[in-house]
Amino acid sequence: MLRTLALITAVILLSPLASHAQDGKVSLENVAKAMGAANLKSLEITSSGVNFAVGQSPAPGVPWPWFHVKSAKRTVIYETASLRDELVRTQALNPPRGGGGQPMRGEQRQNFAVSGDHAWNTVGETVTPVPITLAERQFQLWATPHGVVKAAMANKATVQGRTISFAVPGRFKIKATVNDRNLVEKVEALVAHPVVGDMPVEVSYSGYDDFGGVKFPRTIRQMAGGFDSLTLTVNTVRPNATVDVKVPDAVRQATSLYSRVTNQKVADGVWYLTGTTHHSVVIEMKDYVIVVEAPQNDERALAVLAETRKLVPAKPIRYVVNSHHHYDHSGGLRAFAAEGITILTSQVNRAFFEWALTAPATVNPDRLAKSGRKATVEGVGDRRVLTDGTRTVEIHQIAGSLHHDGLIMVYLPKEKLLSEADAFTPGPPNAPPPSPANPFSVNLSDNIMRLGLNVEQILPLHGRVVPLAELSRAISK
């Protein structure tokens, strides 16, 4: 990938614009000239509108939850293959439905960046590497109207009629459509994705205006997975602005994020696996092992599998329990399925996973695609019990959750342990409880009481192990 980005930069800096037209209807040279791309090195764009939390819908097959974007600034530097998005957004849905950081209190500031093969988020003074976002953010960079032209020239694009096609191996495949004024009006792509394999993304550009000799659209609309993911009205565009996006030292020097696994024994034969923002739980049964949650991506799943087999080397992993279909919590399921491990998920999610786990992954073939295996998915209704005569594991639907219609939790009655995701994420020790209380957490407490669960400790799939009293304190109950 570094060689590919270096080639893109070299073409931008050194090569004359060349035509790849095969039928005389459109050429990259004419598109670049019409759009003012030839000498364009950077852009700074301000806008406002709405954005959506992709992969965070309250149920499979319904639109992504959306948010008001009060302001957005995008910085693009083509020479260094860099992009930064700075957004200020607010809650739109009331009551909140789905994920994506809901419910929000006041304004939320987001700062996302990519440069070369490094992707990171910044919150205040804290910088966090997020390599899982690399393909999508590089797509955002090279799917900009001028980025399409530059990347097409660097990647041996095919031009047929008014369509330009090219690929960046392992990351995405792009097909761009040019209108009769030689302006890019649509970008269709397949982007490598850990849950659905090849994620379809479409970006539409309209209302082009002139900004200092550079043509740029006033309206941007993006769709991902068949649903709206972004709609922006562009306010200002500064071509060749003096801007910079530098990779922080902490990001450049970071080792593999998803392979770090730390285990904490919480009961005999029960371990809490941490190491990233998303956690898992290992439960040893008499003849087999259960893993609760396969989050994020193949790399994280493989690390969890390796740690599980180190903790319980003599028994097969029979089941992986999936809390819900949100992409950050299901990104490792394809790797588990490649090992022949049965997936237990809410009946609400079953059809989605049966489709997703057979979806092609041609852009960046993952372990499931390479294995040739067919995934086994079993749906869980209101309750399912797994027992070996000594240990009992109960899987319960969290009824009435606003976060997800198919949210499930795992309860060990003998050990009085409960594992859940996103319903309750403990804050830092001694932090004041949120006010008002998070409705997802109130709902979890109501479900614990409804089911009569005798919980002493919660093993949240974000955060840290806490006593049940922490949940009560968080909802002031």
Buried (B, 14 or more C-beta within 10 A) or exposed (E): BEEBBEBBBEBBEEEEBEBBBEEEBBBBBBBBBBBBBBEBBBBBBBBBBBBBBBBBBBBBEEBBBBBBBEBBBBBBBBEBBBBBBBBBBEBBBEEBBBBBBBBBEEEBEBBBBBBBBBBBBBEEEEBBBBBBBBBBBBBBBBBBBBBBBBBBBBBEBBBEEBBBBBBBEEBBBBBBBBBEEBBBBBBBBBBBBBBBBBBBBBBBBEEBEEBEEBBBBBBBBBBBBEBBBBBBBBEEBBBBBEBEBEBBEEBEEBEEBBBEBEBEEBBEBBBBBBBBBBBBBBBBBEEBBBBBBBBBBBBBBBBBBEBBBEBBEEBEBBBBBBBBBBBBBBBBBBBBBBBBBBBBBBBBBBEBBBEBBEBEBEBBEBBBBEBEBEBBBEBBEEEBEBEEEEBBBBBBBBEEBBBBBBBBBBBBBEBBBBBBBBBBBBBEEEEEBBEEBBBBBBBBBBBBEEBEBEBEBBBBBBBBBBEBEBBBBBBEE
